[in-house]
């Protein structure tokens, strides 16, 4: 193509821009678009990976600011960090607690931590995440409340007035929220207005507000506002930049 970048640095800049816009790229498509070999594209992706911008996958790569990817595609990003974050979150839970648990892969890791044989019981869990509800459905000493409503297939959650009404009808000891994006000025944001409304309702109804997020969601912005950083009681993450520590209590794993 006539306007294909001639130099590796320019090509990598273009690839990084595509990742920011689309969330993922494929080696074969990039090679065809830029008129280079697939091995050249793989070298470009390795260079971007070394800069912490992407995670290479079979046949391509995903952005490490992977906030726009569906749950199924995000499941493989930063899995070790998510398990550590979830384990730290679970340590704040006590027997007889009522919990709001958000959607997302880090929240699912929290559910898995709360299914361990030594996890506190009894618990009440209120969630709009179908996967979270299914994971807890057979736990005999967990009182489960699923906030049903309009189904969003990409994040695998229920939203809308019915889901909101269920959340608003309850109060929780702890709200465990996941982050679509977290930014020093924009605060906590979400991709969908209805998703943001559920997160907001969980924050409003909880005595303690904890955010579980890995580093891929930090310094990023999504379109729908949820809350400023100051409304969070604690952020549990594998990264703790200065701007985050200045705004809220951070538990780094």
RAHU-V298012 format. One record per pair of residues at least 12 apart in sequence whose C-alpha atoms are under 8 Angstrom apart, sorted by sequence separation. I is the first residue (numbers start at 0). GAP is how many residues later the second one is. If there is no record, write none. Layout:
[[I | GAP] [I | GAP]]
//
This chain:
[[51 | 12] [52 | 12] [132 | 12] [148 | 12] [149 | 12] [239 | 12] [63 | 13] [132 | 13] [148 | 13] [149 | 13] [234 | 13] [236 | 13] [238 | 13] [26 | 14] [147 | 14] [148 | 14] [233 | 14] [234 | 14] [235 | 14] [236 | 14] [237 | 14] [238 | 14] [26 | 15] [146 | 15] [147 | 15] [232 | 15] [233 | 15] [234 | 15] [235 | 15] [236 | 15] [237 | 15] [44 | 16] [129 | 16] [146 | 16] [231 | 16] [232 | 16] [233 | 16] [234 | 16] [235 | 16] [236 | 16] [124 | 17] [128 | 17] [146 | 17] [229 | 17] [233 | 17] [235 | 17] [122 | 18] [123 | 18] [124 | 18] [125 | 18] [126 | 18] [127 | 18] [128 | 18] [228 | 18] [229 | 18] [121 | 19] [122 | 19] [123 | 19] [124 | 19] [125 | 19] [126 | 19] [127 | 19] [146 | 19] [228 | 19] [85 | 20] [89 | 20] [120 | 20] [121 | 20] [122 | 20] [123 | 20] [124 | 20] [125 | 20] [126 | 20] [127 | 20] [146 | 20] [84 | 21] [85 | 21] [88 | 21] [110 | 21] [114 | 21] [120 | 21] [121 | 21] [123 | 21] [125 | 21] [210 | 21] [54 | 22] [176 | 22] [208 | 22] [209 | 22] [212 | 22] [214 | 22] [10 | 23] [81 | 23] [82 | 23] [85 | 23] [86 | 23] [89 | 23] [107 | 23] [111 | 23] [208 | 23] [209 | 23] [210 | 23] [211 | 23] [212 | 23] [213 | 23] [214 | 23] [81 | 24] [85 | 24] [89 | 24] [95 | 24] [98 | 24] [100 | 24] [102 | 24] [107 | 24] [110 | 24] [114 | 24] [208 | 24] [209 | 24] [210 | 24] [211 | 24] [212 | 24] [213 | 24] [214 | 24] [84 | 25] [94 | 25] [95 | 25] [96 | 25] [97 | 25] [98 | 25] [99 | 25] [100 | 25] [101 | 25] [102 | 25] [103 | 25] [106 | 25] [110 | 25] [130 | 25] [207 | 25] [208 | 25] [209 | 25] [210 | 25] [211 | 25] [212 | 25] [213 | 25] [82 | 26] [86 | 26] [93 | 26] [94 | 26] [95 | 26] [96 | 26] [97 | 26] [98 | 26] [99 | 26] [100 | 26] [101 | 26] [102 | 26] [129 | 26] [199 | 26] [209 | 26] [81 | 27] [82 | 27] [85 | 27] [92 | 27] [93 | 27] [94 | 27] [95 | 27] [96 | 27] [97 | 27] [98 | 27] [99 | 27] [100 | 27] [101 | 27] [128 | 27] [129 | 27] [174 | 27] [198 | 27] [199 | 27] [94 | 28] [95 | 28] [97 | 28] [100 | 28] [128 | 28] [129 | 28] [174 | 28] [195 | 28] [3 | 29] [4 | 29] [102 | 29] [127 | 29] [128 | 29] [195 | 29] [196 | 29] [3 | 30] [74 | 30] [127 | 30] [195 | 30] [3 | 31] [27 | 31] [73 | 31] [127 | 31] [166 | 31] [174 | 31] [190 | 31] [191 | 31] [192 | 31] [0 | 32] [11 | 32] [15 | 32] [26 | 32] [173 | 32] [174 | 32] [176 | 32] [178 | 32] [188 | 32] [189 | 32] [190 | 32] [191 | 32] [192 | 32] [0 | 33] [10 | 33] [11 | 33] [25 | 33] [26 | 33] [70 | 33] [163 | 33] [167 | 33] [171 | 33] [172 | 33] [173 | 33] [174 | 33] [175 | 33] [176 | 33] [177 | 33] [178 | 33] [187 | 33] [188 | 33] [189 | 33] [190 | 33] [0 | 34] [25 | 34] [26 | 34] [70 | 34] [159 | 34] [163 | 34] [166 | 34] [167 | 34] [170 | 34] [171 | 34] [172 | 34] [173 | 34] [174 | 34] [175 | 34] [176 | 34] [177 | 34] [178 | 34] [188 | 34] [189 | 34] [24 | 35] [25 | 35] [127 | 35] [158 | 35] [162 | 35] [166 | 35] [169 | 35] [170 | 35] [171 | 35] [172 | 35] [173 | 35] [174 | 35] [175 | 35] [176 | 35] [177 | 35] [181 | 35] [182 | 35] [183 | 35] [185 | 35] [188 | 35] [189 | 35] [7 | 36] [11 | 36] [23 | 36] [24 | 36] [158 | 36] [170 | 36] [173 | 36] [175 | 36] [180 | 36] [181 | 36] [182 | 36] [188 | 36] [189 | 36] [15 | 37] [23 | 37] [24 | 37] [163 | 37] [167 | 37] [179 | 37] [180 | 37] [181 | 37] [182 | 37] [187 | 37] [188 | 37] [23 | 38] [166 | 38] [178 | 38] [180 | 38] [181 | 38] [182 | 38] [186 | 38] [187 | 38] [188 | 38] [22 | 39] [23 | 39] [158 | 39] [180 | 39] [181 | 39] [185 | 39] [186 | 39] [187 | 39] [22 | 40] [126 | 40] [180 | 40] [186 | 40] [187 | 40] [125 | 41] [180 | 41] [186 | 41] [187 | 41] [22 | 42] [179 | 42] [185 | 42] [186 | 42] [18 | 43] [19 | 43] [22 | 43] [184 | 43] [18 | 44] [22 | 44] [19 | 45] [22 | 45] [183 | 45] [21 | 46] [22 | 46] [103 | 51] [102 | 52] [102 | 53] [102 | 54] [183 | 59] [183 | 60] [106 | 69] [106 | 70] [106 | 71] [99 | 72] [105 | 72] [97 | 73] [98 | 73] [101 | 73] [97 | 74] [98 | 74] [99 | 74] [100 | 74] [101 | 74] [102 | 74] [103 | 74] [96 | 75] [97 | 75] [98 | 75] [99 | 75] [100 | 75] [101 | 75] [102 | 75] [96 | 76] [97 | 76] [98 | 76] [99 | 76] [100 | 76] [101 | 76] [96 | 77] [98 | 77] [99 | 77] [71 | 82] [70 | 83] [69 | 84] [70 | 84] [69 | 85] [70 | 85] [101 | 97] [99 | 102] [106 | 105] [99 | 106] [105 | 106] [105 | 107] [66 | 113] [66 | 114] [67 | 123] [88 | 123] [85 | 126] [84 | 127] [84 | 128] [84 | 129] [81 | 131] [81 | 132] [80 | 133] [77 | 136] [88 | 147] [87 | 148] [66 | 149] [65 | 150] [66 | 150] [64 | 151] [65 | 151] [84 | 151] [63 | 152] [64 | 152] [84 | 152] [64 | 153] [84 | 153] [64 | 155] [80 | 156] [80 | 157] [87 | 165] [84 | 168] [83 | 169] [80 | 172]]
//
